[in-house]
Amino acid sequence: MRIGYNTWSMATVPFEEFIPGLAEIGFRAIAISVVPGYTIGGKYVDNAAAIDRLTRDDRAAIKRAFEERDLELPSIIGNQSLVEEDPRRNAAAMQRLRDTIDLCVELCPGGQALPTLNTGIAGHTGELEQKREMVLDRLGELAGYAQQRGVALCIEPHVGGAIDTIERAEYIVHAVNNPALRLDFDVSHFEVVGIPTQESVPRLMPLASAAEIKDQHFRYCDDGDLSPDWLVQGNGVGRATAPNGRPVEFQFLLGGEGTFDLPAYLRLVQAQEFDKPVAFEASVQCQARPGYDALKEARGIFNWMQSGWRQAGVSED
């Protein structure tokens, strides 16, 4: 199970820097985000590796750089909304996702399995039920195209999103009923609403073909003291409602800053016989910190991850 990194974590760093930089740190798998951009600290930031910016030569260079360094490309991240009402916006989102499926094939290093295409569906809690047929039709169409290309389409459950519970995640995989439709399982989106790994991992990891982690902490807002001293200063903050109906406040954090028990998680993952890379994703909440240096922070993240792998007795291969 290789130690991986997701470049969602470094919006402004070009591939010419993040591939050699992350490899030098020790990461042996890199998932590449090709979304157009991100909202960080209330401002829109263009993605240096957006699919529209990657020329044919760029794509060849990425593939070559992975092969030269024996890096695994587990996933490409192409997040687009699948609950968009406007027909033109939806058509653009669907085409971008099809193009990203094609990019998975184009970038795949020689001798490796095709990377997955990871996307959320956006939306808000309850919207899956409101737009059920729309979502199933769109996912069915995309899964069919992905299957033709030999790519797994992995849907990421997301706190506060249309797919935000274990039950909704299970439902979407079974309802689409296409072997190309899988999950991109980021356990942090369950941890921050009080769902323990002992519950989420056994149920969702068997449905996943991609996995990310963060560090994080949360608290119930009705517990009383909401002192701001609890917060990591400069880091973004999220709020949501837990499955038990209680309001929560949370932060996605860098490795080692929160309460995530990485060794325990890895043992649970290994028990499910998941052997693909697990990639760290530094949330846009973290990237909002003043002076955030993505490559500098990646080194500390790797050290935290490697320690977790060793404590869990999990191979890095």
N, C-alpha and C positions, 0 to 999 in steps of 0.2 A: 504494500500500500504506500505509494510514493507521497512524499510531502510536497504539496502543490501550493500555487499562488494564483489568485484571480486578479487580472489587471483592471477589473472594476475599481480596484484599490488605488489606481494611479492614473487619474484622468488625463493629466497633461504630459505624461512621459511617453515619448515615441518608442516604437518597437526597437529601433536601432539602439536604444539605451536599456529598455527593460529586459530584453532577452539576455544579453551578456551580463547585465547587472544582477538579475535574479539567479542566473546560473552560477555566477561567481560566489554568491552568498551561500548556495547549496541546494536551492530548490531544483527538483528533478522533474517537475511537471508545471506547466504554465497554461492556465485557461485564459483565453484572450477575449476581452470585451470589445465589440465593434459597434456598439450603440452610438447614435449621433452625438450625445452629450449627457450631462448630468446637471442637476440643480444642487449646488453646494453652498451652504450658508446663505441661501436665498438668491444666489446668482447662478445664471446658466453658464456652464463651462463646456466648451467643445471637447470631444474625445479625440485625443491625438491619434488613436487607432481606429477611428470610425470607418466603416466599410466603404463609404463613398470616397474616402481619402486614400485608400490603398490601391495603388496602381498595379498593373500586371507585374512590373519589376519588384514592387514592394512585396507582393504575395510570394513570388519566387524566392525572394531574400528571406522572408519569414520561414518558409519551409526548409530552406537550406540551413538557416541558423539553428533550427531545432535538430535537424539531422546531424549537424557537425558536433553538437553538444550532447547528443543522446538525451534530449529532452522529450518528454511525453506531452502531447497536445490533447488533453482529455475532453475539452469543451470549448465552444465558442459561444459567447453570450450576446444575444441579439434582441433584448427585451423590447416588446411592442405591446400596446394595448389590444386586447381581443374583445373588448366590450364597447368599442367606439360606435356611436350611433350614426355619425356622418359617413355616408357611403364613400366619399372621396378619401377621407382620412383612413377608413378601414381598408380600402383598396391599396393605399400606399403602405400601410402597416403589413398587410398580407404579402405584398410583393417584396418588401424589405426582408421579411422572414424567409420567403422562398429563396431570395438571393443569398441569405446567410446560410441556408441549408447547402446551397451550391458551394459557398465558400468553405464549408466544412470539408467537402470533397477535395477542393482545390488546395487547401493548406495541409492536408493530412501528410505527415512525414512518412517516408517509405517504411514498410514493415509494421506499421501501427494500425490498430483499429480506427475506423473513422471517428472523429470527435463528435460529441453530442452537440446539438443546438439547444441552448438553455434560454428560456424566456418565462417571465411571469405572464399573467393575463391582465394585470392592473385591476382597476375597479375598487370597490369598497365592500365591507362586510354586508352580506345579504344580496349582493348584486348577482351572484351566480344563480340564485334561485329566480331572481327577477328576469334574467336574460339567458335562461338555461338553453333554449333551443338555439339562440344565436351563438353562444359559446361552443356548444357541441358541434354545430355545423362548421364553424370556423376551425376548431381543433381537428375535426374529422378530415377536413380538406387538407390542412397542413400535415397531419399525420400520414395521409395517403401519399402526399408528395415526398415527405421525408422517407417513407418506406421505399418508394421507387428509387431514391438516391442512396439507400442503404444507411441512412442517418437516423439516430434516435432523437426524437423531439422531446425534450425534458421540460416539464412545467414546474416552476418554483412556487410553492406555497409561500405566502408573504403576510406577515402580521398586518392586520387592518385591510387586507386586500380581499378580492372576491373569493379567492381560495385561501383561507386562513385557518382552517382547522384540519385535524387528522381526518375527520369524516368527509369533508369536502375534497381533500386530496385523494382519498381512496375512491370517492365517487367518480371523480373526473377520469381517472385511469380506467375504471371498470365500464363507465358509460360510453367512452369513445371506443373501447374494445378493439384497439389496433396495437399489435406488438411493438410498433414504432413509437407509441406514446408512453412515456415514462415520467418519472419525477426527477427534478433537480432538488435534492433534499438538503436544505440549510436548516439545521436543528435550532439555530439561534432564534428563528421566528416563532418557535414554540416555547423555548426557554423563557423568553421575555413576557409571556403571558401565563407563566406558572405551570406549564406542561413539562414534566420531567423527562429526561432522556430515556429512562426506563420504560416509559409509555410510548414515546414517539418513535424511537429507533426500531424496535421490533415490528411495528406496524407499517412504517413508511420506507425503511431501507430496502425491504424486498421489492418495492415498486420503483426503486431509484436506479438510474444509470449514471448519475452525477451527484457529487456532494461537496458542500462548502461548510465552513465553520467561521465563527467570529468568537470574540470574547464579549461578555455582556453582563449587565446587572439590571435588576428591576425591583420595584417596590409597589405595593398596593397603596393607592392614594387615600384610601379610607382608614389606613393604619394610624393616622394621627400626625406625628411630626413629619413635615415635609421640608425640613431644613435644606437649603441649597447646598450645604456643605457635603451632602451625599453625592452630589454630581461631580463628574470630571469636568473641570472648567474648560471652556472653549469647545468642548465636544457637543454635538447636537443632542437633542432629547426628543423622544417619541412618546406618544400616549395612545393607549388602546384599551379595549375591554377584554378581560380574560373570559374564558369559557364559562366560568362560574358567575359571570355578571359583574365582577368587581373591576373598577377602573385601575389601570396600572400606568406607571411612568417608567420609562426604560432608556438605557443608553447602549448602543452597540459600541464596543471598545476594541482597542488593540490587544494583542495576545498578552496575557498575564496581568491585565488591569482589572478584570472582572471576577466573576464567581464561577465561570465555566470549568467543570472538571473534565479536562481533556483526556487524561488516561482512562477514566471510567467510560467516557463516550467511545473511545477507540476500542475498548474491550467489547462493548455492546455491538459496535459495527462489525468487528471481526467475528463475533458469534453469528452474525447474519451472513457470513461468508462474502462480504463485500470486499473486493480487492482492487478497486480502481483508486486513482489518486483522490485525496481529500485536500481541497484547496482553501486557503485562508482568503477571506474577503474583508478588506477594511472598508467599512461603510462610509457613505458620503457624510455621515455624522462625524466620523473621525477626520475626514479630509477638510472639514470646516474649521479645524483648529488653526490658529494663526501660525504661519510659517511651516505648515505641514510638509514634510519631506518624505515622499513615498518610498524611495529606495533606502533612505536611512532607516525608516521605521520597519522596512521589510526585513532587515537584518535581525532586529530584536524579535520580530514575529517568528522568524525561522528558528532562532534559538529556543524560544518557548515551545514551538511545535516539536522540534527534535527531542527536547526533554520529555515531552508528553509521550512521544512514540516509544522512547526508551523505558519510561516508567511503566507503560502498558505492555511492554514486551512485544511490540509490533514491528515487523520488518519494514525497512524503508524501501525495499525493492518492489 
